[in-house]
């Protein structure tokens, strides 16, 4: 005979209640915030070139924008460090063998002794 499931109350419910409360607060804030009317760009403005000029802090575009040079450099340096770290972690040390079978030595399984000899 099976029994009904019971609701287990306790402190383990606190993170879920906090998440629900945070969702409620954010919903009230987002729905209650007045946003200004959307504004478009001028007729014939070259938006793509303006974004490129704004990225490098040049005032040559049709649409004025903020400077994104610092953000561009920070992202470039971060990606470079991540790539260098990946290459460093992927390097093999001297004499290290690549095991393509999930880390198990297939030679030892196929052959009789541990040296891989029959």
C-alpha positions as CSV (number, residue, x, y, z in Angstrom):
1,X,0.0,0.0,0.0
2,X,1.3,3.4,-0.9
3,X,1.0,6.5,1.2
4,X,0.3,10.1,0.2
5,X,3.3,12.4,-0.3
6,X,3.9,14.7,2.6
7,X,5.0,18.3,2.4
8,X,8.3,18.7,4.2
9,X,8.6,22.1,5.7
10,X,11.9,23.6,6.9
11,X,14.7,25.9,6.1
12,X,15.4,24.2,2.8
13,X,12.4,26.2,1.3
14,X,14.0,29.5,2.1
15,X,16.0,29.9,-1.2
16,X,12.9,29.2,-3.2
17,X,10.9,31.7,-1.3
18,X,13.6,34.4,-1.6
19,X,13.7,33.7,-5.4
20,X,9.9,34.1,-5.6
21,X,10.0,37.3,-3.6
22,X,12.8,38.7,-5.8
23,X,10.8,37.8,-8.9
24,X,7.8,39.7,-7.4
25,X,9.9,42.8,-6.6
26,X,11.5,42.8,-10.1
27,X,8.1,42.4,-11.7
28,X,6.6,45.4,-9.8
29,X,9.7,47.5,-10.6
30,X,9.7,46.7,-14.4
31,X,5.9,47.1,-14.8
32,X,5.8,50.3,-12.8
33,X,8.7,52.1,-14.5
34,X,7.7,54.7,-17.1
35,X,9.8,54.5,-20.2
36,X,10.1,57.4,-22.6
37,X,8.8,57.2,-26.1
38,X,11.1,55.5,-28.5
39,X,13.2,57.8,-30.7
40,X,14.4,56.8,-34.2
41,X,17.4,57.8,-36.1
42,X,17.5,60.5,-38.8
43,X,16.5,59.7,-42.4
44,X,19.5,58.3,-44.3
45,X,21.8,58.0,-41.3
46,X,24.4,55.4,-41.6
47,X,24.0,53.4,-38.4
48,X,26.6,50.7,-39.0
49,X,29.4,53.2,-39.7
50,X,28.3,55.3,-36.7
51,X,28.6,52.3,-34.4
52,X,32.1,51.6,-35.7
53,X,33.2,55.2,-35.2
54,X,31.7,55.2,-31.7
55,X,33.5,52.1,-30.8
56,X,36.8,53.8,-31.4
57,X,35.8,57.2,-30.0
58,X,35.8,59.0,-33.3
59,X,33.3,61.8,-34.0
60,X,32.9,61.0,-37.7
61,X,29.5,59.2,-37.8
62,X,26.1,60.5,-38.7
63,X,24.7,59.5,-35.3
64,X,26.5,60.6,-32.1
65,X,27.2,57.8,-29.6
66,X,29.2,56.9,-26.5
67,X,32.8,55.8,-26.6
68,X,33.1,52.1,-26.4
69,X,36.9,52.0,-26.7
70,X,37.5,51.0,-23.1
71,X,34.9,48.2,-23.3
72,X,36.4,47.0,-26.6
73,X,39.9,46.9,-25.1
74,X,38.8,45.1,-21.9
75,X,36.9,42.5,-23.9
76,X,39.8,42.0,-26.3
77,X,42.3,41.5,-23.5
78,X,39.9,39.2,-21.6
79,X,39.4,37.0,-24.7
80,X,43.2,37.0,-25.3
81,X,43.9,35.8,-21.8
82,X,41.2,33.1,-22.1
83,X,42.7,31.9,-25.4
84,X,46.2,31.9,-23.9
85,X,45.0,30.0,-20.8
86,X,43.2,27.4,-23.0
87,X,46.4,26.9,-25.1
88,X,48.5,26.6,-21.9
89,X,46.1,24.0,-20.4
90,X,46.0,22.0,-23.7
91,X,49.7,21.7,-23.9
92,X,51.2,18.2,-23.3
93,X,54.2,17.8,-21.1
94,X,57.3,15.9,-22.2
95,X,56.8,12.2,-22.5
96,X,53.1,12.4,-21.8
97,X,50.9,10.1,-24.0
98,X,47.5,11.0,-25.4
99,X,44.9,8.6,-24.2
100,X,41.9,8.7,-26.6
101,X,40.0,5.9,-24.9
102,X,38.7,7.9,-21.9
103,X,41.9,7.6,-19.9
104,X,42.1,3.9,-19.9
105,X,45.1,2.2,-21.4
106,X,43.7,0.1,-24.2
107,X,47.1,-1.7,-24.7
108,X,46.9,-3.2,-21.2
109,X,43.4,-4.6,-21.9
110,X,44.2,-6.0,-25.3
111,X,47.5,-7.6,-24.5
112,X,48.5,-10.0,-21.7
113,X,51.1,-8.1,-19.7
114,X,51.4,-4.4,-18.6
115,X,54.1,-3.6,-21.2
116,X,51.8,-4.2,-24.1
117,X,53.7,-7.3,-25.2
118,X,52.0,-10.7,-25.9
